[in-house]
């Protein structure tokens, strides 16, 4: 049985979901997920201060080979990891092909505030919270002091 816990946004996950799913799939069908065509890029999502961060591992992929869209409350990251033609591998654990990762955005994210950077094979997308959802300090009035 897979050990899971629930993320504060409500979706179940494990520390290594890909590995857990691969193990479960091979137990049921005798074939691992890794055997299927297509690339896989791990993604991390976290909230920090007034921003929402999404990081996607895309080693060896240029920004021209990536696409980033926001549609219907989802961040859609697509790309393609191309194989080298006419290469006969002695051993290969890399996956090649098109990939698509979809991250559901919380309602408090401002979709107009998106920035994306590609650095050392990691695509990082940062979205700010909507202004009305950001923390706001309220000044406390002292009514006991009379003028």
N, C-alpha and C positions, 0 to 999 in steps of 0.2 A: 504494500500500500504506500502511496506517495504521502510524504509528510508535507502538509501545507499550512500556511497561516494567511490571514486576511490582511491585505494592505488597507491603510486608512481610507483610500478611495473606493474600496469595496471589492477589488478583484483578488482572487487567490493567487499566490505565487510561492515559489521555493527559492532557495539560494541559487540553485542551478536547475531551473525549469527545463531547459533544453535537454540536459543529461537525464533528468527524471523521465521526461516524455519519451526519449529515445529508448531507455530501459523498458518502460511499460509497453511501448509499441513492439519491441523485439520479443517480449514475453508472449504477447498475444498473437503476433503474426509471423514471428521468426525472421523478421527483416527489420533493420534499423531505419530510422528516419534519415540517417546520413546517406543511405543508399539511394535516395531520391535525387533527381536532378534539381538544380537551383541552388542559389547561394543563400547563406544565412548570415546575418549580421546582428550580433548581440546589441541590445539597447538598454540603457539605464535612464530612469526618470526620477527626479527629485525636486522638492520645493525648498527654496532657500530665500529667506526674507520676503521680499515682495515679488519674487520671480519663480517661474516654473522652468526647469531645465530638462532637456532630452539630449542624451549623448548616444551616438550610434557608431560602432566600430566599423570602419570602411577602409582597412589597409590596402594600399595600392590602387585606390580608386580616386580619380581626379574629380574636381567639382563639376566639370563638364559632363561627367558620367552619372551625376546624381540629380535628383529632382526632389523638390520640397514644396508641398502644397498644403493649404488648409481648406477643408471642405466639410460642411455639415458638422462642425464641432470636432473634427478629427485632424490631426497632423499626419500627413501621408508622406513617407520617405521612400523613394524608389531609386533603384540603380541597377547596374549590371557589373558583375565581376567577370571579366573576359579571360578565357583560357588561352594559352599560347598554342597556336596551330602547329601541327606536325611534331608534337613533343610526346615521346613515349616515356611515361613515368615508371620508375622502379617502385616508388611508393608515393602516394599523394593523399593527404588528409584535408586539403583545401577544397572548398565547394565553389563551383562556378555557375554562372547563369544570372538571370534576373532575380531581384529580390524586391519585396515590398513590405514595409513595416508601417502599421497604423497605430497611432496613439490617440486615445480619446482624451480630449482636452476638458478640464473642469470648466464649469460655467464662469468662474471668476477670472479666467484668462482673457486678456485683451488680444484678439487675433491680429490687430493692426500694429502691435508692438514687437513683432518677430525680428530677431537677428539670428544669423547662422554663420558659423565659422568652421573651417576645415583646417585642423592642425594635427600633424603627425598621425594621420590616419583615423582621426576621431572627428566626426561631424557633431558639433554642439549647437543646439537650437535653444534660444532663451526667449521666453515670453513673459511679459510683465503682467501683474494682476491689474484688473480694471481699477481705475482710480478710486471708485467708491468702495472697492473691496480691500484696499490697502489699509494697514493699521493707521489710526489717527489718534493723536494725543489730545485729550480734552482738558482744558484748563479748569481747575476747581476754584470756584469763587468762595471767598470767606465772608459769609453774611453776618458773622458775629461782630465784625469791626464796623462800627457806625461812624459816619462822618459828622 
